[in-house]
Amino acid sequence: MILQIQVESVSTRKDRTYKLVLGTQELSPKDATELFTLNNSLAYCYISAKRIESDVMHEIDKASIEIVDTIKSPSKRLKSVFYLLWKQDNEGYEDSELYYRNKMEKVIEFYKEKLEQ
């Protein structure tokens, strides 16, 4: 499906991805149905102010989608929590990375003590 669209807004997200809001003119019921089936799916998108030439469309058809994992791992989530704690009370640490390392060392030591000798 090729649509003429208007880029209505572009914004950044916390995870460094981008959000695009696109608008289009009225669609046929068939095209609207096809568009709705793409909701929350990975899809290809070619945006250009110029008409898409057929050789470019063939290149797009040959491309593969690279899945980018935007879900934080547990360790990244914990690091984010420590950063927010540091922002609330830095406990004398001027650098959030040093704060993080100190807190992680305490967590590691806590669980090491639980290991059987």
Rosetta blueprint (number, residue, H / E / L):
1 M L
2 I L
3 L L
4 Q L
5 I E
6 Q E
7 V E
8 E E
9 S E
10 V E
11 S E
12 T E
13 R L
14 K L
15 D L
16 R L
17 T L
18 Y E
19 K E
20 L E
21 V E
22 L E
23 G E
24 T E
25 Q L
26 E L
27 L L
28 S L
29 P H
30 K H
31 D H
32 A H
33 T H
34 E H
35 L H
36 F H
37 T H
38 L L
39 N L
40 N L
41 S L
42 L L
43 A L
44 Y L
45 C L
46 Y L
47 I L
48 S L
49 A L
50 K L
51 R L
52 I L
53 E L
54 S H
55 D H
56 V H
57 M H
58 H H
59 E H
60 I H
61 D H
62 K H
63 A L
64 S L
65 I L
66 E L
67 I L
68 V L
69 D L
70 T L
71 I L
72 K L
73 S L
74 P H
75 S H
76 K H
77 R H
78 L H
79 K H
80 S H
81 V H
82 F H
83 Y H
84 L H
85 L H
86 W H
87 K H
88 Q H
89 D L
90 N L
91 E L
92 G L
93 Y L
94 E L
95 D L
96 S H
97 E H
98 L H
99 Y H
100 Y H
101 R H
102 N H
103 K H
104 M H
105 E H
106 K H
107 V H
108 I H
109 E H
110 F H
111 Y H
112 K H
113 E L
114 K L
115 L L
116 E L
117 Q L
